[in-house]
Amino acid sequence: MYRLLYWLLLRHLPAEATHRWAFAALRALCRVPLAQRALAWWLAPRDPALVVEAMGLRFASPLGLAAGFDKDAEGVEPLLALGFGFLEVGTVTAEPQPGNPRPRLFRLVKDRALLNRMGFNNHGAEAAAERLRGPRSGVVGVNIGKTKVVAEDDAAMDYAASARRLATVADYLVVNVSSPNTPGLRSLQSVDKLWPVLRATREACDAASPLRKVPLLVKIAPDLLDEEIDAVAELVLELGLDGIIATNTTIRRDHLRTAAAQVTALGAGGISGPPVKARSLEVLRRLATRVGARVLIISAGGVESADDVEERLAMGASLVQAYTGFVYGGPLWAARIHRELSRRRRARARAAS
């Protein structure tokens, strides 16, 4: 039904408008008495074989929704009810900001991909923190980024400000220095600039939440050189961070099925989905070799199927995230993958017994 609706209607609407309307419809549905509980009963993963224990947290499954879909923590429970094992909201900045001018989100249908230059549009860390107060049904991480108007030299202070506001309500925090859509942000991935950002964020988390050490991760780009990936890995080990998310969107335009002229006409932005898959796997393989089991790895980029999830877990990831696969797969996508993962694990258990 979703694919029919997509081909008849949704693909002809602007991508950001479609996202906004679909997300609003989900939230409205879940305000109907018992509707959210019914969705969760139907779709949420409950197979104990899928549970992942990591960073002192219990994830209902290894497959979660990546940051970018719910930028302001407006639909945490509805999205968890759709069957994701965990959720990451954001990217959130210390102060509210409108993001880049529209249009800023585009479909590359032939590639099952998205191109975005959203620019961290969000209502700010304080607003997100307020929405995240109180109990919830699953693990929710918060992805934080640099406020656009903040100078690079003040980036550490800016990330720390977000961390202080969010540390007590986030199950884990992610330092995003890898979006291509905030000028100068990716330069913070160089070790000399990344060190003070991560150190200040860690200190802010510890000060805001002295009784619970908030897990802290860093999210990196697929476009880093191998030696740069190694340097980030060593820094994460040195600072005692909890994990690395690999990877964000790519600025590369090669190997696309969409015509080059069409992509060029859309302008700047990061591409997500299958075009980033090969490099995402390369980065995962390299990180697994460098950090082993000492640091949690969350793999993202081009995840579309149960095969993709299992491949990344076998390569050393503890958790997997997706965004574009969900957009193209529809609201039942996560539940379908979890059913397949459960079926395969039960079959392997029977074969081993």
SULQUI-V664031 format. One record per backbone hydrogen bond with DSSP energy under -1.0 kcal/mol. CO is the residue of the C=O (numbers start at 1). NH is the residue of the N-H. Records with the same first field share a line. If there is no record, write none. Layout:
CO: NH ; NH
This chain:
1: 5
2: 6
3: 7
4: 8
5: 9 ; 10
6: 11
9: 12
10: 13
14: 18
15: 19
16: 20
17: 21
18: 22
19: 23
20: 24
21: 25
22: 26
23: 27
24: 28
25: 29
26: 30
28: 31
29: 32
32: 35
34: 38
35: 39
36: 40
37: 41
38: 42
39: 43
40: 44
47: 50
52: 59
54: 57
57: 54
59: 52
62: 320
63: 85
64: 322
65: 88
70: 90
75: 79
76: 80
77: 81
80: 83
85: 60
86: 65
87: 141
89: 143
90: 68
92: 145
93: 125
97: 122
104: 117
106: 115
108: 111 ; 113
109: 112
113: 108
114: 272
115: 106
116: 270
118: 100
122: 97
124: 128
125: 129
126: 130
127: 131
128: 132
139: 87
140: 171
141: 89
142: 174
143: 92
144: 176
147: 150
151: 154
152: 155
154: 158
155: 159
156: 160
157: 161
158: 162
159: 163
160: 164
161: 165
162: 166
163: 167
166: 169 ; 170
172: 142
173: 217
174: 144
175: 219
182: 185
185: 188
186: 189
187: 190
190: 193 ; 194
191: 195
194: 198
195: 199
196: 200
197: 201
198: 202
199: 203
200: 204
201: 205
202: 206
203: 207
204: 208
205: 209
215: 173
216: 242 ; 243
217: 175
218: 245
219: 177
220: 248
225: 229
226: 230
227: 231
228: 232
229: 233
230: 234
231: 235
232: 236
233: 237
234: 238
235: 239
236: 241
242: 296
243: 218
244: 298
245: 220
246: 300
250: 271
259: 263
260: 264
261: 265
262: 266
270: 116
271: 250
272: 114
273: 276
274: 277
276: 280
277: 281
278: 282
279: 283
280: 284
281: 285
282: 286
283: 287
284: 288
285: 289
286: 290
287: 291
288: 292
291: 294
296: 244
297: 318 ; 319
298: 246
299: 321
305: 309
306: 310
307: 311
308: 312
309: 313
310: 314
311: 315
312: 317
319: 299
320: 64
322: 66
323: 327
324: 328
325: 329
326: 330
330: 333
332: 336
333: 337
334: 338
335: 339
336: 340
337: 341
338: 342
339: 343
340: 344
341: 345
342: 346
343: 347
344: 348
345: 349
346: 350
347: 351
348: 352
349: 353
